[in-house]
Amino acid sequence: MAAITIRQLEILIQIVELGSFRRCAEHIGISQVAITDHIAALERQLGVKLFARVPGAAAQITPAGQKVRARALRIMSELSALEWEFAPDRRGTIRQSITLAAQGYVLRDLYEEMDKFRAETPHVNLVIRAEPLRLEEFRQLLSTNAIDLSYILAVDDPGLFPSSFIGYEYLGIYVSADHPLAGRDIVAPEDLLQYRIVRLGPNGHLRTAVDDALYRCGLGAAATGLETDDYGLILNTLQRTDCFACMLSGNPRQPLPHNMMKMLPLAGPMLPLPLREAFSARGATRPAVAALAQRIRESQEAR
């Protein structure tokens, strides 16, 4: 049996960080077929499915895939530290590691900034945790210094740990272009309550924030048609059914297209979600973490 390769582990990590096989292929600079082949080979070697594949939707990492990814992150961190410690031009220099946690949707516009940060600070190993986490899990990770920096979305300050406001994420209600409500000039909550909603999965803090915003605009009682964190599956479901979804909409200057979906003109505005930044005790004392956080704040201000 062929051995597991570092390249396979790197690709697995990149797919999760970037959100899809396609984005991973574009980021690395190889074909999507090659990305698929690497993952298929890794699945054969481990004897488990790493991603659930649904025709017409983005692949979603499986529970087994999450465990393999966690191991892969530790392996890559150790290899990076080993190279840094013993490479002739780096010997004696301490290799730092920063762990940032934020749900993938929040990170969508930040990957370019993070790539620049990695290029400018080669002595720092930046690890990104993009899986859905509850606020209580953020508190635990911050309090134990398991992460250095985190970004959360919440209608109100959760009060579970110190955090600072750095910007807003705006929300919209989306349907397919041929949905019965797509041609309306104004859509009231009671119009939408006739249809089912596609919600985020129950395991992330973003689900709580979006549900809170829906409740405050009169849509809290909407019946659930599907729960998923898979963006591709959300879009696919909207295209095939008369469900609606509440999704991040970007901002007035840079709206998110969400494929061919239509954002409905609501009778009343939806509350934007404040984006909050939180440091662990260790992270708050580290210059590299402060530099990364400053880049992210400036990126938010420029949007």
N, C-alpha and C positions, 0 to 999 in steps of 0.2 A: 504494500500500500504506500502511495506517495506521501511524503511528509507535509505537514501543514507549513505554509510559507508566510513570511512576514508580510508579503504583498497582499495575501488574502486577508490577513487581520487588519491591515491598513484600509483596505477597501471596505470591509465590514464596518469599521468605525466611521469612515467617510460617508457611507450611505445613510447611516443614522443621523450624523451631524447635518448633512445637506438635505435630507428628506426624501431622496429618490435615487434610483439607479441612474436615471438620465443626468441629474445634476452632478452626481459623483463622476460619471464619465466625462462631462464637460470640464469639471474642476481638475481632474487628473490629466486629461488630454488623451484618453483612449476611447475606443468605441464602447457603446452600451453592451454590445454582444460580449466583448471581452470582460466587462464587469460581471455580467451574468454567468459567464463561464467560471470565473474565479470563485463566485459564491456557490455555484453548483458543485465545484470540486471540494470546497470546504465542507459543504453539507454531506457529501459522500464520505469524506474522511471522518467526520464526527458522528455520522449516522443520525442526524437530527435535521429538521427543517428550521432554517434561520429566519425565513420570511414567508408570510402567507401571501400567495399571489392570487389576485382576483382579476379576471379579464377586464380591461378598460379602467382599472383603478391602480393607484400606486401600491407597491408592495409594503406590507406592514410587518415589522419585526415580531417574532413569536416570543413567548416566555423563555424558550430555550435559547433563542437568539440574544435576548437581553443578558442571559447568564454568560454566554460566550463573549459578548461585547465587553462585559465587565472584566472578564479575564484578559481579553485582548488589550484593554486600556492599561491594565497593570503591566502586562508584558512589554508594551510599547514604551511605557514610562521607564521601566528598568533598562531596556535596551538603549534608550536615549541617554539615561544617566551613565551607563557603562561606556558608551561612545565618548561622552563628554569628559569623563574622568581620565580615560586612557589614550584618547587621540593625541598624537604628538603636538599639535598646535593648541591643544586645550588642556593638557594635563595640569592638574592642580587647581583648576577653576571649578567652583561649585555650580552644579547644574540645579537650577531652581525649577519648581513645578507650581503652576497655578491651576486651580480647579474652579471653573465657572459653571453655575447651574441656572438654566432658564429653559422654559418649554420651547420646543422647536419653532412654534409660530412667532414667538417674541424675538427669536434670533434671525428671522428671515432676512433682514436688511443688514446684518452685522457681520456676515462671513467675510466680506471684503476687508473690513476694518481689522478683523482678527487675523486674516492672512498677512496684512501689512504689519501688524504687531509681531507676529511670529518672525517675519523677515527682518524686522528691525531689532529684535531681541532674541538672537539665536541661543542665548544662554538660558532662556526660559522655555519650559515645556508647558504649553497651554492645553489643558484637558477640558473638554466641554461635556457636561451632562445635560442632554436635551430631552430626557424622558419625562413624561408627566409626573409631577410630584405634588402632593398635598401641602398646604401651608404648614401643617404640623411636621411634615418631613423636612421642609426647609429649616424650620426651627431646630430640629435635631441635628441636621447636618452642619448648620452654622454654629451651634453651641459646642459641638465636638470638633470643630475645625476640619471637618471632612471636606468642606468646600471653603473657598476663600471669598467668593463674590457671587451674588445671586440677583436675579431680576424677576419680579413678580408683578402680576396684574390683579388689582382688587378695587372694587368700587369705593371702599373705605379702608383706611389704615387697619390692617388686621390686628395690630397691637401685640403680636406674638414675639416679635423681635424688633430691634431698632431698624428703621428703614427711612429712606429719603426719596421724595418725589423728584423725578427727572423728566417727565413728559407724559403725553397722553397717547393711548391707542383708541381709535374710533371704531364704532361698531355699525353694522348695517344688516338689514334683513334681505336675504337673497333667495330668488326663485329662478326656475328655468325661464328662457325667453318666451315659451308658449304656455306658461302657467296662467290660469284664469285671472289672476290678479295683476299680471305683468303690464297690462295696458292702462291700469287705473292712474288717475292724476293724484289721488290721495287714498291711502290705505289705512283703515282704522284697526285697532286691536281685535275688535269683534269679527272683522273680515278674516283675519289670519287664524283666529281660533277655530275656524271650520276645518283647518288642515293640520296635519301632523308636522312636528318639527324634528329635524336632524340635530341631535345634541352631541357635544364632545363626550368622550369617554368619562366615566365617573372617577377616575383615579388622579386627575390633575387639578391644580388650583384654578386653572383658567376656566374649567367647567363651572366652578362655584361663582367666579366673577361674572361670567356671562349669564348664568341663571339669575343672579342678583339683578343685573341690568334688565333682563327680560321681565322680571317681577315688577320692577319699578316703572316699566312702560306699559303694563297691563297684559303682558304675554306669559306670565308665570304659570298659568293653568293650561298651556298648550300641551296636547297629548304628544307623547314621544313616539316617533316612527323608527328611529335608529339612534344608537349611541356608538360613536367611533372617534378616535383621534387621527384616523387616516384621511388626510386631505383629499386624496384622489377618490376614495370611496364616498366622501361627502359630495363632491361634485358629480360623481356618477349617479348617486341616488337622486340628487336634485334634477338631473337631466331625465331620469327615467320615471319619476313620480311627480305628484303634485305637493310634495313636502316643501317646507321652507327651512332655512337655516340662518342663524345669527352668526356672522363671521366678522373678523377684523376687516375694516374697509380701507385702511391706509389713512391718508389725510386729504383735505380738499385739493392740495397742490399735487399730490402723488397718490391718486386712488389706486387700489388694487383691482385688477381686472377680473379675477376669479373666473377665468376661461370665458364662456359665453353666458354667464349668469347675469341676472338683472337685479339691481338693488332697488327695492321698493321705496316710494316716497311716503313715509309714515306721517300720520296725522300729528304726532308729537315726536319730539327728538328723543333719541336714545342717549343715555348718559355715557360719556367716554370713560374708558377705564384708565385710571392713573397707573403709570409705570413706576415702580419703586425699586430702589437699589438697596441692597443690604450686604454688609461685610461681616465676616467672622472676626473674632478677636485677633486671630493671627493675621488674617487678610488685611485688617485695618492698619497694621504696622509695617506692611511690606511695600516698598516703593514701586515694584513692578506691578502689583495689583492696583495701586493708585493710578499708575500711568495707563493701564488698560481701562479702568473705570472712566478716566478723563476722556479717552478716545471715544468711548461709548456715549458719554454725555454730550460731547461735541457733535457726534453723529446724529443724536436725537434732536439737538437744537437746529441742525441744518436741514432737517426734514420739513 
